[in-house]
Amino acid sequence: MSGQSEIYDDDDTVFGDWSGAVPWKMQRWTEHKLQMAHVYGSQQTARFVESELYRRRNNELKAQIKGLTEATDSVRQATRGVDSGVLRLTASSEAMEKLTRSLIKTSRESNEQITALNASSAKMESLTVALKNFTVVLIALGVLGVLVPIGIEVWHAKREIQSPVPPIVLERPRGQ
């Protein structure tokens, strides 16, 4: 196929006069004129027309094949890009899967530690309540320890006030 598009011209022959129907002129004819030459021209003209039509179809096929080849190359390039993208995505997915497994393991360990901490916290809370109760008892015993001697002294003092002290009489020993 030539680099330039073909220009068709029907003005180089007169209708019905196919003497100028030669291959190099037919290259400029429209398909309608070629079909007319095929029907109304001689056998040689018909062969020229068929050759020209085959040439045009070949040129069209060449252009389509070229377009398909370019499209195929473009698809191949895109496929290579997709392949490398898929490889990167696969590697990224594997890394993410590894990180997810690590996160699950860490979450389990963390959950176990939280459970142990919760149990420890509950035990600490019960021990704190017991310590508070013991502190109250200790304070009560301390107050009681201070008040009991005072009470005994007060009781003793009241008792002494209520009973007069008998006078102490000294007796002389006899016989002297």
Number of C-alpha atoms within 10 A of each C-alpha: 13 6 5 6 7 12 9 14 14 16 9 12 15 10 12 10 11 16 11 13 21 14 15 11 15 24 19 18 23 14 17 10 18 24 16 16 22 19 13 15 20 14 12 12 22 19 14 21 27 15 14 22 17 12 14 16 12 13 14 13 13 13 13 12 12 12 12 12 12 12 12 12 12 12 12 12 12 12 12 12 12 13 12 12 12 12 12 12 13 12 12 12 12 12 12 12 12 12 12 12 12 12 12 12 12 12 12 12 12 12 12 12 12 12 12 12 12 12 12 12 12 12 12 12 12 12 12 12 12 12 12 12 12 12 12 12 12 12 12 12 12 12 11 13 11 11 12 12 11 12 12 11 12 12 12 11 11 11 11 11 10 8 8 8 8 6 6 6 6 6 6 7 6 5 4 4
